[in-house]
Amino acid sequence: MRFAKKVVSLSAKSINNIIMATSTSIPKQSQMIISPSMRCYINKAREEYVNGETISCRTPEDMQCYFDSL
């Protein structure tokens, strides 16, 4: 199985910037609200990233090697 040529890795800070940019560009009456349970998932993902508990592949070849090893 082959995967896309470009791998995108987002840090917790990048994810937060995307959320903030998205929420500020939408008119107030139609803003999407992040539920408390979703906020917990986001915070857990950020914590796992900071603790190095996530898998990160810098190149498509690294990702392919990782998937081949499973």
PDB file with one MODEL, atoms N, CA, C and O in Angstrom:
MODEL        1
ATOM      1  N   MET A   1       0.847  -1.175   0.000  1.00  0.00           N
ATOM      2  CA  MET A   1       0.000   0.000   0.000  1.00  0.00           C
ATOM      3  C   MET A   1       0.893   1.238   0.000  1.00  0.00           C
ATOM      4  O   MET A   1       1.805   1.338   0.821  1.00  0.00           O
ATOM      5  N   ARG A   2       0.649   2.164  -0.890  1.00  0.00           N
ATOM      6  CA  ARG A   2       1.430   3.395  -0.977  1.00  0.00           C
ATOM      7  C   ARG A   2       0.607   4.553  -0.417  1.00  0.00           C
ATOM      8  O   ARG A   2      -0.622   4.549  -0.481  1.00  0.00           O
ATOM      9  N   PHE A   3       1.298   5.523   0.122  1.00  0.00           N
ATOM     10  CA  PHE A   3       0.626   6.668   0.719  1.00  0.00           C
ATOM     11  C   PHE A   3       1.022   7.943   0.002  1.00  0.00           C
ATOM     12  O   PHE A   3       1.934   7.943  -0.825  1.00  0.00           O
ATOM     13  N   ALA A   4       0.350   9.004   0.313  1.00  0.00           N
ATOM     14  CA  ALA A   4       0.594  10.296  -0.327  1.00  0.00           C
ATOM     15  C   ALA A   4       2.056  10.699  -0.211  1.00  0.00           C
ATOM     16  O   ALA A   4       2.746  10.326   0.738  1.00  0.00           O
ATOM     17  N   LYS A   5       2.506  11.452  -1.171  1.00  0.00           N
ATOM     18  CA  LYS A   5       3.904  11.878  -1.211  1.00  0.00           C
ATOM     19  C   LYS A   5       4.228  12.915  -0.146  1.00  0.00           C
ATOM     20  O   LYS A   5       5.378  13.006   0.285  1.00  0.00           O
ATOM     21  N   LYS A   6       3.263  13.685   0.282  1.00  0.00           N
ATOM     22  CA  LYS A   6       3.531  14.754   1.228  1.00  0.00           C
ATOM     23  C   LYS A   6       2.924  14.411   2.585  1.00  0.00           C
ATOM     24  O   LYS A   6       1.746  14.063   2.673  1.00  0.00           O
ATOM     25  N   VAL A   7       3.724  14.510   3.636  1.00  0.00           N
ATOM     26  CA  VAL A   7       3.266  14.233   4.989  1.00  0.00           C
ATOM     27  C   VAL A   7       3.196  15.555   5.738  1.00  0.00           C
ATOM     28  O   VAL A   7       4.148  16.335   5.739  1.00  0.00           O
ATOM     29  N   VAL A   8       2.065  15.792   6.368  1.00  0.00           N
ATOM     30  CA  VAL A   8       1.892  17.017   7.127  1.00  0.00           C
ATOM     31  C   VAL A   8       1.892  16.668   8.603  1.00  0.00           C
ATOM     32  O   VAL A   8       1.119  15.823   9.053  1.00  0.00           O
ATOM     33  N   SER A   9       2.756  17.319   9.344  1.00  0.00           N
ATOM     34  CA  SER A   9       2.820  17.107  10.779  1.00  0.00           C
ATOM     35  C   SER A   9       2.441  18.414  11.456  1.00  0.00           C
ATOM     36  O   SER A   9       3.063  19.449  11.217  1.00  0.00           O
ATOM     37  N   LEU A  10       1.422  18.364  12.301  1.00  0.00           N
ATOM     38  CA  LEU A  10       0.972  19.564  12.990  1.00  0.00           C
ATOM     39  C   LEU A  10       1.290  19.465  14.471  1.00  0.00           C
ATOM     40  O   LEU A  10       1.026  18.450  15.115  1.00  0.00           O
ATOM     41  N   SER A  11       1.850  20.517  14.985  1.00  0.00           N
ATOM     42  CA  SER A  11       2.098  20.565  16.418  1.00  0.00           C
ATOM     43  C   SER A  11       0.827  21.039  17.118  1.00  0.00           C
ATOM     44  O   SER A  11      -0.107  21.522  16.479  1.00  0.00           O
ATOM     45  N   ALA A  12       0.810  20.893  18.427  1.00  0.00           N
ATOM     46  CA  ALA A  12      -0.341  21.354  19.205  1.00  0.00           C
ATOM     47  C   ALA A  12      -0.537  22.856  19.017  1.00  0.00           C
ATOM     48  O   ALA A  12      -1.670  23.335  18.967  1.00  0.00           O
ATOM     49  N   LYS A  13       0.569  23.603  18.914  1.00  0.00           N
ATOM     50  CA  LYS A  13       0.477  25.047  18.715  1.00  0.00           C
ATOM     51  C   LYS A  13      -0.157  25.352  17.362  1.00  0.00           C
ATOM     52  O   LYS A  13      -0.979  26.262  17.253  1.00  0.00           O
ATOM     53  N   SER A  14       0.219  24.598  16.332  1.00  0.00           N
ATOM     54  CA  SER A  14      -0.363  24.800  15.007  1.00  0.00           C
ATOM     55  C   SER A  14      -1.850  24.505  15.016  1.00  0.00           C
ATOM     56  O   SER A  14      -2.639  25.239  14.419  1.00  0.00           O
ATOM     57  N   ILE A  15      -2.234  23.432  15.692  1.00  0.00           N
ATOM     58  CA  ILE A  15      -3.649  23.072  15.775  1.00  0.00           C
ATOM     59  C   ILE A  15      -4.426  24.181  16.473  1.00  0.00           C
ATOM     60  O   ILE A  15      -5.512  24.560  16.033  1.00  0.00           O
ATOM     61  N   ASN A  16      -3.872  24.694  17.550  1.00  0.00           N
ATOM     62  CA  ASN A  16      -4.529  25.776  18.281  1.00  0.00           C
ATOM     63  C   ASN A  16      -4.660  27.013  17.393  1.00  0.00           C
ATOM     64  O   ASN A  16      -5.695  27.679  17.410  1.00  0.00           O
ATOM     65  N   ASN A  17      -3.611  27.326  16.612  1.00  0.00           N
ATOM     66  CA  ASN A  17      -3.672  28.477  15.711  1.00  0.00           C
ATOM     67  C   ASN A  17      -4.749  28.296  14.659  1.00  0.00           C
ATOM     68  O   ASN A  17      -5.442  29.251  14.308  1.00  0.00           O
ATOM     69  N   ILE A  18      -4.897  27.082  14.153  1.00  0.00           N
ATOM     70  CA  ILE A  18      -5.934  26.809  13.161  1.00  0.00           C
ATOM     71  C   ILE A  18      -7.314  26.999  13.771  1.00  0.00           C
ATOM     72  O   ILE A  18      -8.194  27.605  13.158  1.00  0.00           O
ATOM     73  N   ILE A  19      -7.500  26.484  14.975  1.00  0.00           N
ATOM     74  CA  ILE A  19      -8.793  26.624  15.651  1.00  0.00           C
ATOM     75  C   ILE A  19      -9.108  28.096  15.883  1.00  0.00           C
ATOM     76  O   ILE A  19     -10.230  28.542  15.644  1.00  0.00           O
ATOM     77  N   MET A  20      -8.115  28.847  16.348  1.00  0.00           N
ATOM     78  CA  MET A  20      -8.344  30.262  16.627  1.00  0.00           C
ATOM     79  C   MET A  20      -8.618  31.041  15.340  1.00  0.00           C
ATOM     80  O   MET A  20      -9.499  31.900  15.317  1.00  0.00           O
ATOM     81  N   ALA A  21      -7.875  30.752  14.272  1.00  0.00           N
ATOM     82  CA  ALA A  21      -8.075  31.456  13.009  1.00  0.00           C
ATOM     83  C   ALA A  21      -9.451  31.146  12.437  1.00  0.00           C
ATOM     84  O   ALA A  21     -10.122  32.033  11.908  1.00  0.00           O
ATOM     85  N   THR A  22      -9.864  29.910  12.541  1.00  0.00           N
ATOM     86  CA  THR A  22     -11.167  29.505  12.025  1.00  0.00           C
ATOM     87  C   THR A  22     -12.288  30.155  12.821  1.00  0.00           C
ATOM     88  O   THR A  22     -13.247  30.668  12.245  1.00  0.00           O
ATOM     89  N   SER A  23     -12.170  30.132  14.132  1.00  0.00           N
ATOM     90  CA  SER A  23     -13.259  30.659  14.953  1.00  0.00           C
ATOM     91  C   SER A  23     -13.358  32.173  14.865  1.00  0.00           C
ATOM     92  O   SER A  23     -14.445  32.719  15.057  1.00  0.00           O
ATOM     93  N   THR A  24     -12.255  32.876  14.580  1.00  0.00           N
ATOM     94  CA  THR A  24     -12.329  34.329  14.494  1.00  0.00           C
ATOM     95  C   THR A  24     -12.791  34.805  13.129  1.00  0.00           C
ATOM     96  O   THR A  24     -13.212  35.954  12.991  1.00  0.00           O
ATOM     97  N   SER A  25     -12.722  33.938  12.103  1.00  0.00           N
ATOM     98  CA  SER A  25     -13.134  34.351  10.768  1.00  0.00           C
ATOM     99  C   SER A  25     -14.612  34.062  10.487  1.00  0.00           C
ATOM    100  O   SER A  25     -15.131  34.465   9.446  1.00  0.00           O
ATOM    101  N   ILE A  26     -15.281  33.379  11.390  1.00  0.00           N
ATOM    102  CA  ILE A  26     -16.694  33.042  11.219  1.00  0.00           C
ATOM    103  C   ILE A  26     -17.524  34.072  11.986  1.00  0.00           C
ATOM    104  O   ILE A  26     -17.193  34.403  13.125  1.00  0.00           O
ATOM    105  N   PRO A  27     -18.590  34.580  11.382  1.00  0.00           N
ATOM    106  CA  PRO A  27     -19.433  35.536  12.108  1.00  0.00           C
ATOM    107  C   PRO A  27     -19.915  34.971  13.446  1.00  0.00           C
ATOM    108  O   PRO A  27     -20.148  33.768  13.565  1.00  0.00           O
ATOM    109  N   LYS A  28     -20.061  35.817  14.429  1.00  0.00           N
ATOM    110  CA  LYS A  28     -20.397  35.402  15.793  1.00  0.00           C
ATOM    111  C   LYS A  28     -21.617  34.485  15.876  1.00  0.00           C
ATOM    112  O   LYS A  28     -21.578  33.487  16.595  1.00  0.00           O
ATOM    113  N   GLN A  29     -22.690  34.797  15.163  1.00  0.00           N
ATOM    114  CA  GLN A  29     -23.917  34.023  15.295  1.00  0.00           C
ATOM    115  C   GLN A  29     -23.783  32.588  14.788  1.00  0.00           C
ATOM    116  O   GLN A  29     -24.576  31.727  15.168  1.00  0.00           O
ATOM    117  N   SER A  30     -22.787  32.315  13.930  1.00  0.00           N
ATOM    118  CA  SER A  30     -22.656  30.961  13.407  1.00  0.00           C
ATOM    119  C   SER A  30     -21.369  30.280  13.860  1.00  0.00           C
ATOM    120  O   SER A  30     -20.963  29.279  13.268  1.00  0.00           O
ATOM    121  N   GLN A  31     -20.729  30.800  14.888  1.00  0.00           N
ATOM    122  CA  GLN A  31     -19.493  30.193  15.376  1.00  0.00           C
ATOM    123  C   GLN A  31     -19.735  28.793  15.908  1.00  0.00           C
ATOM    124  O   GLN A  31     -20.727  28.515  16.581  1.00  0.00           O
ATOM    125  N   MET A  32     -18.796  27.929  15.583  1.00  0.00           N
ATOM    126  CA  MET A  32     -18.866  26.578  16.103  1.00  0.00           C
ATOM    127  C   MET A  32     -18.283  26.581  17.517  1.00  0.00           C
ATOM    128  O   MET A  32     -17.216  27.149  17.752  1.00  0.00           O
ATOM    129  N   ILE A  33     -18.972  25.960  18.436  1.00  0.00           N
ATOM    130  CA  ILE A  33     -18.509  25.916  19.821  1.00  0.00           C
ATOM    131  C   ILE A  33     -17.866  24.563  20.072  1.00  0.00           C
ATOM    132  O   ILE A  33     -18.430  23.524  19.731  1.00  0.00           O
ATOM    133  N   ILE A  34     -16.683  24.585  20.670  1.00  0.00           N
ATOM    134  CA  ILE A  34     -16.000  23.343  21.018  1.00  0.00           C
ATOM    135  C   ILE A  34     -16.586  22.860  22.339  1.00  0.00           C
ATOM    136  O   ILE A  34     -16.539  23.558  23.352  1.00  0.00           O
ATOM    137  N   SER A  35     -17.134  21.657  22.304  1.00  0.00           N
ATOM    138  CA  SER A  35     -17.775  21.100  23.496  1.00  0.00           C
ATOM    139  C   SER A  35     -16.716  20.744  24.537  1.00  0.00           C
ATOM    140  O   SER A  35     -15.545  20.573  24.197  1.00  0.00           O
ATOM    141  N   PRO A  36     -17.117  20.633  25.793  1.00  0.00           N
ATOM    142  CA  PRO A  36     -16.170  20.248  26.842  1.00  0.00           C
ATOM    143  C   PRO A  36     -15.501  18.900  26.558  1.00  0.00           C
ATOM    144  O   PRO A  36     -14.315  18.730  26.840  1.00  0.00           O
ATOM    145  N   SER A  37     -16.247  17.946  26.003  1.00  0.00           N
ATOM    146  CA  SER A  37     -15.640  16.639  25.720  1.00  0.00           C
ATOM    147  C   SER A  37     -14.605  16.756  24.599  1.00  0.00           C
ATOM    148  O   SER A  37     -13.560  16.109  24.654  1.00  0.00           O
ATOM    149  N   MET A  38     -14.891  17.581  23.575  1.00  0.00           N
ATOM    150  CA  MET A  38     -13.927  17.782  22.496  1.00  0.00           C
ATOM    151  C   MET A  38     -12.689  18.499  23.028  1.00  0.00           C
ATOM    152  O   MET A  38     -11.570  18.184  22.626  1.00  0.00           O
ATOM    153  N   ARG A  39     -12.882  19.453  23.922  1.00  0.00           N
ATOM    154  CA  ARG A  39     -11.755  20.171  24.531  1.00  0.00           C
ATOM    155  C   ARG A  39     -10.861  19.186  25.290  1.00  0.00           C
ATOM    156  O   ARG A  39      -9.639  19.330  25.280  1.00  0.00           O
ATOM    157  N   CYS A  40     -11.461  18.189  25.947  1.00  0.00           N
ATOM    158  CA  CYS A  40     -10.677  17.160  26.651  1.00  0.00           C
ATOM    159  C   CYS A  40      -9.828  16.361  25.670  1.00  0.00           C
ATOM    160  O   CYS A  40      -8.656  16.091  25.935  1.00  0.00           O
ATOM    161  N   TYR A  41     -10.424  15.977  24.522  1.00  0.00           N
ATOM    162  CA  TYR A  41      -9.667  15.241  23.505  1.00  0.00           C
ATOM    163  C   TYR A  41      -8.494  16.079  22.974  1.00  0.00           C
ATOM    164  O   TYR A  41      -7.388  15.570  22.792  1.00  0.00           O
ATOM    165  N   ILE A  42      -8.750  17.355  22.731  1.00  0.00           N
ATOM    166  CA  ILE A  42      -7.700  18.250  22.226  1.00  0.00           C
ATOM    167  C   ILE A  42      -6.580  18.383  23.248  1.00  0.00           C
ATOM    168  O   ILE A  42      -5.401  18.292  22.904  1.00  0.00           O
ATOM    169  N   ASN A  43      -6.953  18.598  24.509  1.00  0.00           N
ATOM    170  CA  ASN A  43      -5.935  18.746  25.551  1.00  0.00           C
ATOM    171  C   ASN A  43      -5.126  17.466  25.738  1.00  0.00           C
ATOM    172  O   ASN A  43      -3.917  17.525  25.962  1.00  0.00           O
ATOM    173  N   LYS A  44      -5.783  16.310  25.646  1.00  0.00           N
ATOM    174  CA  LYS A  44      -5.083  15.035  25.775  1.00  0.00           C
ATOM    175  C   LYS A  44      -4.091  14.857  24.624  1.00  0.00           C
ATOM    176  O   LYS A  44      -2.965  14.409  24.838  1.00  0.00           O
ATOM    177  N   ALA A  45      -4.508  15.207  23.410  1.00  0.00           N
ATOM    178  CA  ALA A  45      -3.622  15.106  22.246  1.00  0.00           C
ATOM    179  C   ALA A  45      -2.420  16.030  22.404  1.00  0.00           C
ATOM    180  O   ALA A  45      -1.296  15.649  22.077  1.00  0.00           O
ATOM    181  N   ARG A  46      -2.649  17.231  22.899  1.00  0.00           N
ATOM    182  CA  ARG A  46      -1.539  18.166  23.124  1.00  0.00           C
ATOM    183  C   ARG A  46      -0.565  17.611  24.161  1.00  0.00           C
ATOM    184  O   ARG A  46       0.651  17.694  23.989  1.00  0.00           O
ATOM    185  N   GLU A  47      -1.100  17.055  25.218  1.00  0.00           N
ATOM    186  CA  GLU A  47      -0.268  16.489  26.282  1.00  0.00           C
ATOM    187  C   GLU A  47       0.560  15.312  25.752  1.00  0.00           C
ATOM    188  O   GLU A  47       1.750  15.209  26.049  1.00  0.00           O
ATOM    189  N   GLU A  48      -0.063  14.431  24.972  1.00  0.00           N
ATOM    190  CA  GLU A  48       0.655  13.298  24.401  1.00  0.00           C
ATOM    191  C   GLU A  48       1.763  13.767  23.461  1.00  0.00           C
ATOM    192  O   GLU A  48       2.849  13.187  23.437  1.00  0.00           O
ATOM    193  N   TYR A  49       1.489  14.815  22.689  1.00  0.00           N
ATOM    194  CA  TYR A  49       2.495  15.347  21.777  1.00  0.00           C
ATOM    195  C   TYR A  49       3.691  15.904  22.551  1.00  0.00           C
ATOM    196  O   TYR A  49       4.840  15.631  22.207  1.00  0.00           O
ATOM    197  N   VAL A  50       3.415  16.683  23.591  1.00  0.00           N
ATOM    198  CA  VAL A  50       4.476  17.284  24.403  1.00  0.00           C
ATOM    199  C   VAL A  50       5.326  16.195  25.075  1.00  0.00           C
ATOM    200  O   VAL A  50       6.543  16.341  25.197  1.00  0.00           O
ATOM    201  N   ASN A  51       4.681  15.107  25.507  1.00  0.00           N
ATOM    202  CA  ASN A  51       5.389  14.021  26.182  1.00  0.00           C
ATOM    203  C   ASN A  51       6.083  13.060  25.215  1.00  0.00           C
ATOM    204  O   ASN A  51       6.712  12.093  25.646  1.00  0.00           O
ATOM    205  N   GLY A  52       5.972  13.322  23.915  1.00  0.00           N
ATOM    206  CA  GLY A  52       6.612  12.459  22.926  1.00  0.00           C
ATOM    207  C   GLY A  52       5.918  11.120  22.764  1.00  0.00           C
ATOM    208  O   GLY A  52       6.557  10.142  22.376  1.00  0.00           O
ATOM    209  N   GLU A  53       4.638  11.052  23.049  1.00  0.00           N
ATOM    210  CA  GLU A  53       3.888   9.799  22.974  1.00  0.00           C
ATOM    211  C   GLU A  53       3.188   9.622  21.630  1.00  0.00           C
ATOM    212  O   GLU A  53       2.366   8.719  21.474  1.00  0.00           O
ATOM    213  N   THR A  54       3.504  10.471  20.669  1.00  0.00           N
ATOM    214  CA  THR A  54       2.895  10.368  19.351  1.00  0.00           C
ATOM    215  C   THR A  54       3.919   9.867  18.349  1.00  0.00           C
ATOM    216  O   THR A  54       5.125   9.947  18.585  1.00  0.00           O
ATOM    217  N   ILE A  55       3.436   9.356  17.243  1.00  0.00           N
ATOM    218  CA  ILE A  55       4.322   8.881  16.183  1.00  0.00           C
ATOM    219  C   ILE A  55       4.439   9.984  15.160  1.00  0.00           C
ATOM    220  O   ILE A  55       3.440  10.559  14.727  1.00  0.00           O
ATOM    221  N   SER A  56       5.663  10.274  14.777  1.00  0.00           N
ATOM    222  CA  SER A  56       5.898  11.345  13.830  1.00  0.00           C
ATOM    223  C   SER A  56       6.830  10.845  12.739  1.00  0.00           C
ATOM    224  O   SER A  56       7.879  10.268  13.026  1.00  0.00           O
ATOM    225  N   CYS A  57       6.451  11.064  11.500  1.00  0.00           N
ATOM    226  CA  CYS A  57       7.261  10.663  10.348  1.00  0.00           C
ATOM    227  C   CYS A  57       7.624  11.922   9.578  1.00  0.00           C
ATOM    228  O   CYS A  57       6.747  12.700   9.202  1.00  0.00           O
ATOM    229  N   ARG A  58       8.906  12.122   9.344  1.00  0.00           N
ATOM    230  CA  ARG A  58       9.354  13.343   8.674  1.00  0.00           C
ATOM    231  C   ARG A  58       9.281  13.251   7.153  1.00  0.00           C
ATOM    232  O   ARG A  58       9.194  14.274   6.474  1.00  0.00           O
ATOM    233  N   THR A  59       9.316  12.043   6.621  1.00  0.00           N
ATOM    234  CA  THR A  59       9.261  11.880   5.166  1.00  0.00           C
ATOM    235  C   THR A  59       8.248  10.794   4.820  1.00  0.00           C
ATOM    236  O   THR A  59       7.900   9.974   5.670  1.00  0.00           O
ATOM    237  N   PRO A  60       7.781  10.785   3.592  1.00  0.00           N
ATOM    238  CA  PRO A  60       6.874   9.706   3.180  1.00  0.00           C
ATOM    239  C   PRO A  60       7.533   8.329   3.305  1.00  0.00           C
ATOM    240  O   PRO A  60       6.867   7.338   3.606  1.00  0.00           O
ATOM    241  N   GLU A  61       8.830   8.279   3.072  1.00  0.00           N
ATOM    242  CA  GLU A  61       9.545   7.003   3.193  1.00  0.00           C
ATOM    243  C   GLU A  61       9.546   6.512   4.639  1.00  0.00           C
ATOM    244  O   GLU A  61       9.387   5.318   4.895  1.00  0.00           O
ATOM    245  N   ASP A  62       9.726   7.444   5.591  1.00  0.00           N
ATOM    246  CA  ASP A  62       9.665   7.084   7.011  1.00  0.00           C
ATOM    247  C   ASP A  62       8.285   6.534   7.357  1.00  0.00           C
ATOM    248  O   ASP A  62       8.164   5.553   8.091  1.00  0.00           O
ATOM    249  N   MET A  63       7.247   7.174   6.822  1.00  0.00           N
ATOM    250  CA  MET A  63       5.893   6.722   7.101  1.00  0.00           C
ATOM    251  C   MET A  63       5.661   5.334   6.507  1.00  0.00           C
ATOM    252  O   MET A  63       5.051   4.472   7.140  1.00  0.00           O
ATOM    253  N   GLN A  64       6.151   5.128   5.292  1.00  0.00           N
ATOM    254  CA  GLN A  64       5.986   3.824   4.658  1.00  0.00           C
ATOM    255  C   GLN A  64       6.706   2.742   5.454  1.00  0.00           C
ATOM    256  O   GLN A  64       6.162   1.654   5.644  1.00  0.00           O
ATOM    257  N   CYS A  65       7.913   3.023   5.920  1.00  0.00           N
ATOM    258  CA  CYS A  65       8.654   2.066   6.743  1.00  0.00           C
ATOM    259  C   CYS A  65       7.902   1.750   8.033  1.00  0.00           C
ATOM    260  O   CYS A  65       7.862   0.601   8.473  1.00  0.00           O
ATOM    261  N   TYR A  66       7.306   2.784   8.637  1.00  0.00           N
ATOM    262  CA  TYR A  66       6.541   2.571   9.859  1.00  0.00           C
ATOM    263  C   TYR A  66       5.361   1.637   9.588  1.00  0.00           C
ATOM    264  O   TYR A  66       5.153   0.669  10.320  1.00  0.00           O
ATOM    265  N   PHE A  67       4.588   1.926   8.535  1.00  0.00           N
ATOM    266  CA  PHE A  67       3.430   1.093   8.240  1.00  0.00           C
ATOM    267  C   PHE A  67       3.847  -0.332   7.838  1.00  0.00           C
ATOM    268  O   PHE A  67       3.149  -1.293   8.157  1.00  0.00           O
ATOM    269  N   ASP A  68       4.966  -0.465   7.149  1.00  0.00           N
ATOM    270  CA  ASP A  68       5.459  -1.796   6.775  1.00  0.00           C
ATOM    271  C   ASP A  68       5.856  -2.610   8.004  1.00  0.00           C
ATOM    272  O   ASP A  68       5.788  -3.839   7.996  1.00  0.00           O
ATOM    273  N   SER A  69       6.273  -1.907   9.066  1.00  0.00           N
ATOM    274  CA  SER A  69       6.719  -2.601  10.274  1.00  0.00           C
ATOM    275  C   SER A  69       5.561  -3.099  11.141  1.00  0.00           C
ATOM    276  O   SER A  69       5.773  -3.893  12.057  1.00  0.00           O
ATOM    277  N   LEU A  70       4.355  -2.644  10.864  1.00  0.00           N
ATOM    278  CA  LEU A  70       3.212  -3.044  11.685  1.00  0.00           C
ATOM    279  C   LEU A  70       2.784  -4.467  11.404  1.00  0.00           C
ATOM    280  O   LEU A  70       1.834  -4.958  12.014  1.00  0.00           O
TER     281      LEU A  70
ENDMDL
END
